[in-house]
């Protein structure tokens, strides 16, 4: 859901900054494209190995920074962060490091990446620390993540907590199915938690009339693995819609009766704190939640807000699912608790908090009006009606900022 955060950063900043987004190019999009007042610059990566691709992306960052003058650079991982930290003093820009996820925490759980040696992980961790130590501002997605950086000694760098924004419902109403449907939202690095969910669902008798829907972006290899796992477990009452675009998450939420927040007992969840962007949509739709009992989930949920189970314990998860499905009163209680938390994750609040973070570099005269913010469509850049702009150039406002997503990031296809 990184593209959603980037969308709202662009919405928040375009009234006061000339915004450029430097990201990867795919076959379906031009090198340069306009999104509202912002400019999307896409970098084609021709090399095959991960190391070569990272080096090529670094060179593209250097070229862009040397070709235009930027007041602020906003980056999301150590690949771009390292070179941006190195050039910061020379070029004089302010550096914002978005640390809502860390490669050192996520890559060991991503089957797309080759096996990482301890030395490689140490190098990645060191480069993340180097980027964070040179940043003017750190942005995280939870209070637990903020505590992580404070424990690491980042006491002088401002660390701002900016929750993930939800998708607006746009008048959509709930459309639950005949069976009681649980929704699991994950992705490439959440295969272990999805297996726990599958095992729990297998333990639920058919007469319970419980259905499982799961969504997320998975590689072809992972899809094959999940398909084989479903067949092995004979999980006929599972629904696996194809998510071509993030807005389709709203359709899944509308059809669900409850949500599963299934996380494993891993350092990225226990020490650093899981990112959990799906929580924003679960709250927005008022879905009752069954969650792993971990510090990162306890930050947002307590005993009155959700049903908890021990991480990795599929038997306990199955019992919690059956309990919730059998109790309309409990469903109403937990749904009300979710709705009560939705306001903290609304897009308007995300935009407001973004402007507050950027405020030290904003001229008060150039602050965007509320009318401008409300007029933006609630869509991601790749689905926006854009105009190809081959010359893309250079009329800049008084302030200019560039947003650099991870080297592995690309906007989803139209």
C-alpha positions in Angstrom: 0.0 0.0 0.0 3.0 2.3 -0.5 1.5 3.8 -3.6 -1.4 5.1 -1.4 0.9 7.0 0.9 2.7 8.5 -2.1 -0.6 9.5 -3.7 -1.5 11.5 -0.6 1.9 13.0 -0.2 1.6 14.3 -3.8 -1.9 15.7 -3.0 -0.7 17.4 0.2 2.4 19.0 -1.3 1.5 20.0 -4.9 -0.1 23.2 -3.8 3.1 24.5 -2.3 5.9 22.5 -4.0 6.8 21.5 -7.5 6.8 17.7 -6.8 8.7 15.1 -8.8 8.3 11.4 -8.2 11.3 9.2 -9.3 10.3 5.6 -9.6 10.7 2.5 -11.8 9.5 2.3 -15.3 7.4 -0.6 -16.6 6.4 -1.4 -20.2 3.0 0.3 -20.0 4.0 3.8 -19.0 6.1 6.6 -20.6 9.3 7.8 -19.0 7.7 11.1 -18.0 4.1 11.7 -17.0 2.0 14.4 -15.3 -0.2 13.7 -12.3 -2.0 16.9 -11.5 0.7 19.4 -10.9 3.3 16.7 -10.0 5.7 15.0 -12.4 6.4 11.3 -12.5 9.9 10.4 -13.7 10.3 6.7 -14.5 13.7 4.9 -14.6 14.0 1.8 -16.8 16.2 -0.9 -15.2 17.7 -3.2 -17.8 20.0 -5.3 -15.5 18.8 -8.6 -14.1 20.6 -8.9 -10.7 19.4 -7.1 -7.7 22.8 -5.4 -7.1 23.0 -4.1 -10.6 19.5 -2.8 -10.5 20.2 -1.0 -7.2 23.3 0.6 -8.7 21.5 1.7 -11.8 18.8 3.3 -9.7 21.4 5.1 -7.6 22.9 6.5 -10.8 19.5 7.8 -11.9 19.1 9.5 -8.5 22.4 11.2 -8.8 21.7 12.4 -12.4 18.3 13.9 -11.3 19.7 15.7 -8.3 22.5 17.2 -10.4 20.2 18.3 -13.2 17.8 20.3 -11.0 17.8 22.0 -7.6 15.7 20.5 -4.9 14.7 21.9 -1.5 13.5 18.6 0.0 14.1 15.0 -0.8 11.8 12.3 0.6 13.1 8.7 0.4 11.8 5.3 1.5 14.7 2.8 1.7 18.4 2.4 2.1 19.1 2.1 -1.7 18.0 5.6 -2.4 18.7 6.8 1.1 22.4 6.0 1.0 23.2 8.1 -2.0 20.8 10.9 -0.8 22.5 11.0 2.5 25.9 11.2 0.8 24.9 14.1 -1.4 22.8 16.0 1.2 25.6 18.3 2.5 27.0 19.0 -1.0 23.6 19.9 -2.6 22.0 21.5 0.4 18.6 19.9 0.5 16.6 18.7 3.5 16.2 14.9 3.8 13.1 13.1 4.9 13.5 9.3 5.5 10.2 7.3 5.5 10.9 4.3 7.7 7.5 2.7 7.9 9.1 -0.5 6.6 12.8 -1.4 6.7 14.5 -3.7 4.2 16.6 -5.2 6.9 13.3 -6.4 8.6 11.3 -7.4 5.5 13.8 -8.9 3.0 14.5 -12.1 5.0 10.8 -12.9 4.7 10.4 -12.1 1.0 10.7 -15.2 -1.2 11.5 -13.1 -4.2 14.9 -12.1 -2.8 17.8 -14.5 -2.8 18.9 -15.9 0.5 20.7 -13.1 2.4 23.8 -13.8 4.4 24.3 -12.4 7.9 26.9 -10.1 6.4 24.4 -8.7 3.8 21.8 -8.0 6.4 24.4 -6.3 8.6 25.3 -4.1 5.6 21.7 -3.2 4.9 21.1 -2.4 8.6 24.2 -0.2 8.6 23.1 1.7 5.5 19.6 2.2 7.0 21.2 3.6 10.1 23.5 5.8 8.0 20.4 7.2 6.1 18.5 7.8 9.3 21.4 9.5 11.0 21.7 12.0 8.1 17.9 12.7 7.8 16.4 15.9 9.0 13.1 14.1 9.8 12.1 10.4 10.2 8.5 9.3 9.4 7.1 6.1 10.9 3.7 4.4 10.9 3.3 3.6 14.6 4.4 4.7 18.1 6.2 1.3 18.5 8.3 2.2 15.4 9.1 5.5 16.9 10.3 3.8 20.1 12.5 1.5 18.0 14.4 4.5 16.6 14.6 6.2 20.1 16.1 2.9 21.4 18.6 3.1 18.6 19.8 6.5 19.8 17.9 8.8 17.4 17.1 11.3 20.2 17.8 14.6 18.3 16.2 13.7 15.0 12.4 14.5 14.9 10.5 11.2 14.5 6.9 11.7 13.3 4.2 9.1 13.5 2.0 9.2 10.4 -0.7 6.5 10.3 -1.5 4.8 7.0 -4.4 6.5 5.2 -7.6 4.5 4.5 -9.3 4.4 1.1 -12.5 6.5 1.1 -15.7 4.5 0.8 -17.2 6.8 -1.8 -20.8 5.8 -0.9 -20.1 2.1 -1.1 -22.1 0.1 1.3 -21.4 -3.3 2.9 -22.5 -6.2 0.7 -21.8 -9.4 2.8 -22.1 -12.8 1.2 -24.4 -15.6 2.3 -21.6 -17.2 4.3 -19.8 -15.5 7.1 -16.7 -14.2 5.4 -13.3 -13.4 7.0 -10.9 -11.2 5.0 -7.1 -11.6 5.1 -5.0 -8.9 3.4 -1.3 -9.6 3.0 1.3 -9.7 0.3 4.5 -11.2 -0.8 6.2 -11.2 2.5 3.2 -12.5 4.5 3.1 -16.1 3.2 3.8 -17.6 6.7 0.9 -15.8 8.3 -1.3 -16.8 5.4 -0.4 -20.5 6.0 -1.4 -20.1 9.6 -4.7 -18.7 8.4 -5.2 -21.6 6.0 -4.5 -24.2 8.7 -7.0 -22.5 11.0 -9.6 -22.4 8.3 -9.0 -26.1 7.6 -9.9 -26.9 11.2 -13.3 -25.2 11.0 -16.1 -27.6 10.2 -18.1 -26.9 7.1 -21.4 -26.6 9.0 -20.0 -23.3 10.5 -20.6 -21.7 7.1 -17.4 -19.7 7.3 -15.7 -18.4 4.2 -12.2 -17.0 3.8 -11.2 -14.3 1.3 -7.6 -13.2 0.9 -6.0 -10.6 -1.2 -2.7 -9.0 -1.9 0.0 -8.7 -4.5 1.9 -12.0 -5.0 4.5 -13.2 -7.5 3.8 -16.0 -9.9 5.9 -18.3 -7.8 4.0 -17.4 -4.6 0.7 -17.8 -6.4 1.6 -21.3 -7.5 2.6 -22.1 -3.9 -0.6 -20.8 -2.5 -2.7 -22.6 -5.1 -1.0 -25.9 -4.3 -1.5 -25.3 -0.6 -5.2 -24.6 -1.0 -5.5 -27.8 -3.0 -3.5 -29.8 -0.5 -5.7 -28.6 2.4 -8.9 -28.9 0.3 -9.9 -25.4 1.0 -12.9 -25.1 -1.2 -14.5 -22.2 0.6 -11.6 -19.8 0.0 -11.9 -16.8 -2.4 -8.8 -15.4 -4.0 -9.7 -12.4 -6.1 -7.2 -10.8 -8.4 -6.2 -7.4 -7.1 -5.3 -5.4 -10.2 -5.5 -2.2 -8.3 -5.5 -1.1 -4.7 -9.0 0.4 -4.8 -10.4 -3.1 -5.2 -9.5 -3.6 -1.5 -12.7 -1.6 -0.9 -14.7 -4.3 -2.7 -13.2 -7.0 -0.5 -14.0 -5.0 2.6 -17.6 -4.4 1.5 -18.1 -8.1 1.1 -16.5 -9.2 4.4 -18.1 -9.8 7.7 -14.9 -9.6 9.7 -11.1 -9.2 9.2 -8.0 -11.2 10.2 -4.8 -9.5 11.3 -2.5 -12.5 11.2 1.1 -11.7 12.0 3.9 -14.0 13.1 6.2 -13.7 16.2 9.1 -12.2 14.2 11.5 -9.3 14.9 9.9 -7.1 12.3 6.6 -7.4 14.3 7.9 -7.7 17.8 10.9 -5.3 17.9 10.4 -2.9 15.0 6.6 -3.0 14.9 4.6 -4.2 11.9 3.4 -1.6 9.4 -0.1 -3.1 9.2 -1.6 -0.8 6.5 -4.6 -3.0 6.2 -5.8 -1.8 9.7 -6.8 1.6 8.2 -9.3 -0.1 5.8 -10.6 -2.5 8.5 -11.4 0.5 10.7 -12.9 2.5 7.8 -15.3 -0.3 7.1 -16.1 -1.1 10.7 -15.0 -4.7 10.4 -14.7 -6.8 13.6 -11.1 -8.0 13.9 -9.4 -11.2 15.0 -5.7 -10.3 15.6 -2.4 -11.9 16.6 -1.5 -10.9 20.1 1.7 -8.8 19.5 2.9 -5.4 20.8 2.3 -3.9 17.3 -1.4 -4.9 17.3 -1.9 -4.0 21.0 -0.9 -0.4 20.1 -4.2 -0.1 18.2 -6.4 -2.7 19.7 -7.3 -3.9 23.2 -9.5 -6.7 24.7 -12.6 -4.7 24.0 -11.7 -3.9 20.4 -10.7 -7.4 19.0 -10.4 -11.1 19.6 -6.7 -12.1 20.1 -4.9 -15.4 19.5 -1.3 -16.5 20.0 0.8 -15.9 16.9 1.2 -19.0 14.8 -1.4 -20.9 16.8 -3.9 -22.0 14.0 -6.0 -24.0 16.5 -6.6 -20.9 18.7 -7.2 -18.8 15.6 -9.9 -21.2 14.4 -11.6 -21.0 17.8 -11.7 -17.2 17.7 -13.1 -17.3 14.2 -15.9 -19.7 15.2 -16.7 -17.6 18.3 -17.0 -14.4 16.4 -19.1 -16.0 13.5 -21.5 -17.5 16.1 -22.1 -14.2 18.1 -24.0 -11.3 16.4 -23.7 -9.4 19.7 -19.9 -9.7 19.6 -19.8 -8.8 16.0 -21.7 -5.5 16.7 -19.4 -4.7 19.7 -16.2 -5.2 17.7 -17.6 -3.4 14.6 -18.5 -0.4 16.7 -14.9 -0.4 18.2 -13.4 -0.4 14.7 -15.6 2.4 13.5 -14.6 4.5 16.5 -10.9 4.3 15.4 -11.4 5.2 11.8 -11.0 9.0 12.1 -7.3 8.7 12.9 -6.7 7.0 9.6 -8.7 9.3 7.3 -7.0 10.7 4.2 -7.7 14.3 5.3 -5.8 13.7 8.5 -2.9 12.2 6.6 -2.7 15.3 4.4 -3.0 17.6 7.4 -0.2 15.8 9.2 2.0 15.8 6.1 1.7 19.6 5.9 2.5 19.9 9.6 5.7 17.9 9.0 6.7 19.9 6.0 5.7 23.2 7.7 9.2 24.3 8.6 10.1 24.5 4.9 6.8 26.1 3.8 6.2 29.8 3.2 2.9 30.6 4.9 1.8 32.5 1.8 2.0 29.4 -0.3 0.1 27.0 2.0 -2.6 25.1 0.0 -6.2 25.8 0.7 -8.6 23.2 2.0 -10.6 23.6 -1.2 -7.6 22.5 -3.3 -7.1 19.4 -1.2 -10.7 18.4 -1.3 -10.8 18.7 -5.1 -8.2 16.0 -5.7 -9.6 12.6 -6.8 -9.1 9.7 -4.3 -7.0 7.6 -6.7 -3.5 6.4 -7.0 -1.1 8.0 -9.6 -1.1 5.0 -11.9 -4.9 5.2 -12.3 -5.0 9.0 -12.7 -5.8 10.6 -16.0 -2.3 11.8 -16.9 -0.7 13.6 -19.8 2.5 12.4 -21.3 5.1 15.1 -21.1 8.3 14.1 -22.9 10.0 17.4 -22.3 8.8 17.6 -18.7 10.4 20.5 -17.7 11.2 23.0 -15.4 8.9 25.7 -14.4 9.4 25.3 -10.7 7.6 26.9 -7.8 9.5 28.6 -5.0 9.9 25.2 -3.3 10.7 22.0 -5.0 10.7 18.4 -3.6 11.4 15.0 -5.0 9.9 11.8 -3.7 12.0 8.7 -4.2 10.2 5.3 -3.5 12.2 2.1 -2.9 14.2 0.8 -5.8 11.9 -2.3 -5.8 8.8 -0.1 -6.1 6.7 0.5 -9.1 3.2 1.9 -9.4 0.6 -0.7 -10.1 -0.6 -0.9 -13.8 -3.6 1.0 -15.0 
